[in-house]
Amino acid sequence: MIIDSHVHLVTHSMAKAAFRHMDKLSKGAMSRTNKPGPGIMNRNFMDFLGRTDIAEFARIWVEEMDKNRVDRALFLPIGGSGHDELDQFASLHPDRFSAYLMPDDPTKKQTVEEMEKRVKSGKFVGVKLYPCISGVSVADERAFPLYEAAGALNIPILIHFGITMAPIADYRLTNPLDLMLPSRMFPETNFIMAHFGAGFFREVLLLGFHANNIHVDTSGTNNWRLFLPQVMELSEIFKRAIEVYSAERILFGTDTILNGKTGYRDFVLTEQLKALDDLELEQDARDLIMGGNAERLFGL
């Protein structure tokens, strides 16, 4: 069984809403990336989004998942404006698709209310926080009601720390150590750090020694390794993470975004499976990382 715990659904309306939101924070920030050439939100990508509706997205995703033997995927939207579309998307294949909420402001009472409503629908199984974009530290006590409610609902909270491609980011809010206080105050709430901490791997390991309710996901190319004083092989990253977190607190992910030219990130899947092969990891441990942990944490 393979469960990809970290992929993205990006629609045309989600992208446009992101443009408006980011431009409010810094005039022209997202619009400057909306041009031909590399980058997530270039014009070619926007053209693809404009001609692809929810049903077509679902068809493409099922095709890509089948091709790569992925049983289920957990989808993240871009901001809270995408929750309705993601709800519609997940409804098309409830046995293959599950969803995260991604609130623009985790401190608002309405955020908790929406989370409780969405989770009860059965399609939303987690929450994604992006502190350096929302401008709210995960240690901010105003976000504590969200953590308490997530624990009561038995849904995990995924957090992006570290390096980001987002054009607007406050790197003062990207240190995983900010999670130490919430993890201790809310022991019944499970937290997941995306991308092995995306450049803060030492801090990720430090947290792993102190909190059993903190997990990590393996998603993305993990090219944050290029920014370390000494570049580590991916197999070494897995080895150290397993030594600290054990296989029971690591979740597989690819960070796939369909853009019209490239499909599922099979190269990420292949690279991570090779890393596990290099470690000669026992099959039971591999099964936990590749799907078992996500099945348990998200109640799939």
N, C-alpha and C positions, 0 to 999 in steps of 0.2 A: 504493500500500500504506500502510495506517495501522496502527501498532502502539502501543497505549496501554501505556506502560511502568510506569504507577503507578495501579492501582485496588485496591479492597479487597473481600475476602470476609469478611463478619461474620456468624457464625451465633449462634444462641441460646446454645449451650454456650460459644463463644468469649467472648461478652459477659459471661456469668455468671462465667467464670474471670477475666476482667479485673476484674470487681467485687471478687472475693475478693482478687486480687493487689494492687489499689490500696488496698483497705481495710486490708491488712496494713501498707502504707506510711504511711497516714494514715487513722485510723478514720472510716468513713462517707464517704470522699472520693467514690467512685463512686456510692454509694447516694444521695448528695445530688443527683446529676444524673438519677436514675431517677424522673422525675416528668413530668406533662404539660407541654407547652410546648416552646420551642426547645431545641436541643442534640442531640448525636448519640445518647446513650443514654437517651432519654426513654421513657416507658411505651408510647406508641404504636409506637415502633420495636421495643421488646421484644415487643410483641404480634405484630407482623409477623414477627419472627424465630421466635417460638414456633410459628407455623403454616406456616413455609416450610422444607421439607427440602432436602437437597443437590441432589436431582434437579430440584426446582422452581427452585432458585436457578440451576442450569445452564441450564434452559429459558429463564428470564427474561433471563439474561445474553446468550445467543445471539441472542435476539429483539432486544434493545437494541443489540447490536453490529451486527447485520445492518441495522437501521434507520438506523444512523449510519455504515455502511460501514467499520466497524473490523474489520480482519482478525484481529488477535490481541490479547489483553490479558494483562498480567502482574499476578498477584494477590498481595496481601499479607494475611497473617492478623493477628489480634490476639494477639501473643505465641506462644510455643512450644507452648502447649496446643492450638493450632489446626492443627498440622501434619498430623495424621491426616485431619481433615476436608478440608483443602485438597488433600491427596493424592487423596482420593476424588473431589473436585470436578474436579480437573484431568484425572483419568482418563476422565471422561465425554466430554470433547472435547479430546483431546490436540493436535489441529491448531489449536485456537482459544485454549486456556488454558495458561498456564505459571505457575509459582509461585515465590515467595520464601520462604526461611526467615526467621523473626524470633525469634531466641533471647532469652530473658529475661535471661540472663547470658552475655555473650560471652567471659568469662574461663575458663569451665569446660572441662575436657578433654572432658566428655561432649558439649558443644556442637559441638566440632570433629568428633567421631565421628559425631554425628547428621547433620551437614552432609555429610560424605563419603558416608554411607549414602543420604541422600535424593537427593543430586545424581546418584548412580549409577543411580537409578531412572529418570532422564530427565525427570521432571516439574518438579523444582526447579532453577532456573537462576540464582539469586542469593540474596543475604543482605541483610536489612534490619536496621540498627542504629538505636537511639533513645537516644542517650547520656543525655539529660536525664531519661529514665524509668528506664533500667537503672541509673543512678548510676555508670556507668563511662565515663570520658573516652576518646575514640578514640585519644588519645595514651598511654593506659595500657599499659605493656609487657605486662601480663597478657593483653591481647587480641591481641598480636602473632602467637601461633600460629594464630589464626583467619585473620588476613590472609595468612599464609604458605600455609596450606592452601587458601584461596580462590584464590590465585594459581596454585597447582599444579593446581587443578581448572579453572582458566580461567573462573571465575565472578565477576562484579562484586559489590561491596558498596555498597548504597544506604544513605545516612545522612541522618537528619532532624536538621538544625540549626535554630536560630532559633525563631520564634514557634510555639507549639503550643496546641491546644485541650485537651490532656490535663489533667485536674484535679490531677495530681501531676507536677511538673516542677522540676528544678533548673537554672535558667537559667545557672548558672555553667558548664554543660557544653554550651552551645548555639552556641559560636563556631566557625565553620568553620576558622579558623586552626589549631585543634588537629589538623587533618588533615595539616598540612605535614610533620611528622616521619614518620608512617606512609607517606605517599606517596613519600617519598624512600628510606625503608628497604625498601620493598616495591615496586620499580618494575615488577614483573611483575603486580601486582594492580591492577585497575581499580576506582576509587571513583567513586560518583555522589552528588552533593549534591541532595537533593530541593528542589522549590519555589524554585529560584533562590537557595537559602540562607535563604528565609523571613525577610527583614528584615536579613540580613547580606550584602547584595548587593555592597557595597564589598569585603568580605573575600573573597567568591566571585571577584571579578575579580582581586584580588591573587594568589590561589592559581593562577588560570588562567595567569598569566605564568610560573609556576615549575614546574608539574607537568603533563606530558602525559598522565599516567594518571588525572587527575581530570576528571570530566564533571559536567554539571548536567542536571536534568530540569525541565520547565516546568510541572509538575503543579499543579492546584488553581486557585482563583479568583485567586490571587496578590494577595489583598487586604492582604497585609503591606505593600504599597506605601503604604497609608494611614498607616502608622506612621513613615514616613520624614520627615525635616525638610522635604523637598520631594517631593511625589507625582509619580512618573514615569509616563508613558503606557506601556502594555504594549509597544507597538511600540518604544519607546526601550529598554526592558529587553532585548528581543530583539536590538536593534541593538548595544548595548554587549556583550552576551554573545557574539554572533557575532564581533564585532571581536577579542575576547580569546580565545575558545575555538575559533573557526571553527565552521562548521556540523557538523563531524565529531565534536564532543564535546557535543552538545546532544540530549536525548531528549524527545520529546513525552509528556505525561501529563495526566490530568484529575483524579485523586484521587477518582474516583467511588465512592460507597457507596450501594447500593440500599437504600431505607428503606421501601418499600411505597407511597409517594406519588409520589416522583420517580424517574425512571429514569436512564439514562446522562446524564452532564453534557454534553449537546450544546451548551449555551451556552458552556462552556469551549472545546470544540473550535472552535466558530464564532468566538469571540473571538481565539483564537490563530491561526487561519487568516487572519483579517482583519489581524492584526498582521504576518504574513508578506507579505500582499498589499500593505500600506502600505509595506513596505520594498522592494517589487518584487524579492524574492529570486529568484534563478534556480531553475529547476525541480529541477536536480540537488541543490542545497543544501536545498530544501524536502523532497525525498524522503528525504534523510539524517535530517533532524530528525524527520519524521513517521513514520519506520519503519526506514530503512536502518541507522541507528546501533544501534538496539535489536536488529535482526536479527544484526548483527555481534557486538556485545558479549555477547549472551546465547546465541549459537550456535544461533539458531532456524532 
